[in-house]
Amino acid sequence: MSARFSPEVYAVDFGTSNSLLAAASAEATCPPVPLDDAAADPTVLRSLLFFGQERFSCGAAAISDFVANGMQGRFIRSIKKYLPDRSFSGTQIGHRIVAIEELIGRFLRAMRDRANRHFGADVGRVVLGRPAKFSIDPADDRLAEERLERAARAAGFREVFFCPEPVAAAHDFRLELDRGAVVLIADFGGGTSDYTIVRMRREGFAPSDVLSLGGVSIAGDALDGSLMRHKIARHFGAEVTYRVPLGSNQLTMPRSIVEKLCSPADMTVLQHRDVLAFLRDVKAWSLGPEDRQRMDNLLCLVEDSLAFRLFDEIERSKCALSGATSAEFCFDYPSMHIREHITRDELEAASERQIDAVLGALDRTVKDAGLAAGDIDVVCCTGGTARVPALRRGIERRFGQGKVRQLRSFHSVVQGLAERARRIAAGTP
């Protein structure tokens, strides 16, 4: 298609975990283009960044470069979730602080450059997907969008348009309608759960047809964190006991350290010199050989920058529990061989608070539309986290099993963004 198709606007679904790019002209849309030849699906570029001494890479290459570099350098994942966080303005890479806009801009520039090479074009307009709400705080929500726009401009885009991701999913779905309907689109990603309720017809819908938008910054990554907290963290010192020399009190690992273990992004804090010194002291002060081994595991995890590999395995176990009632967590590294049997019931108990928060935001979105659950005709779910059984059951209890549809997990949003891009190219946004 690229030999005949001349793109005018790109459509970018920049996700917490995965990113895709499609394109549009005034007459047509183009499906997602290949961005990562090393990926199982080349159209899906994992939202991973690696900064080595003189090298930047992203996607699958970020993982291989990080390993090839002896796990030295800065490996960054889930950067999108920090857009509304005022306390995170950037991070140190080498000898300088790099702003979050520049970090994301480098990633978006890589997407744009690869798409330009694919089409043999130079496209300067983009429709960017964004969560229905980056944050429940309107000021933080505006900050996040402003940062993302600056990142897109740093990537070389001269015109930047935004479209809520669940609205984009609705664009993709409307072509399947044979009559008007009130549709709830639920987009469950890695970092956010987003909702849109729209009165939809096959020929489309106007802005006034969007009855409500809602969401919460809790999704797949938070479920991974809950699994880490309740089943895996004990292998890394979360329950260690120790006694300070000349002290009489038996102490446990500080809660602040345990919480840092539950997010690979937050775990980088444990690499700070003073924190590492404290962890080495805890190992020396621990009260038994099993605790010392677990502290060895933690120090190895931190010093060898294994957080990404660990959470990849946690995510694999979580995904397995969507189709099975139990799964085996396995994590192997020299001197570290961790096995943990995990049941679906254990995952659901561990993530009950997170699931309740996601469903609570859904209930508020329905209420904000002035509707009851019975007024919703169709529920369209997209995103990998939509397959989590506890979440799906909660949705089916509210709306009825017959109303729930599963859209394409990775492509529904970007295809909807491409349709929005086509309308912009045609001058009818």
ABEGO torsion letter per residue (X at the ends): XAAABBBABBBBBBBAABBBBBBBBAABBBBBBBABAABABAABBBBBBBBBAABBBBEAAAAAAAAAAGGBEBBBBGAAAAAABAABAEBBBEABBBBAAAAAAAAAAAAAAAAAAAAGBBBABBBBBBBABABABAAAAAAAAAAAAAAAAAAGBABBBBBBAAAAAAAAAAAABABBBBBBBBBBBAABBBBBBBBBBAAEBBAAABABBBEBBBBAAAAAAAAAAAAAAAAAGAABBBBBBGBABBBBBBAAAAAAAABAAAAAAAABAAAAAAAAAAAAABABAAAAAAAAAAAAAAAAGAAAAAAAAAAAAAAAAAABABBBBBBBBBGBBBBBBBBAAAAAAAAAAAAAAAAAAAAAAAAAAGBBAAABABBBBBEAAAABAAAAAAAAAAAEAAABBBBBAAAAAAAAAAAAAAAAAAGBX
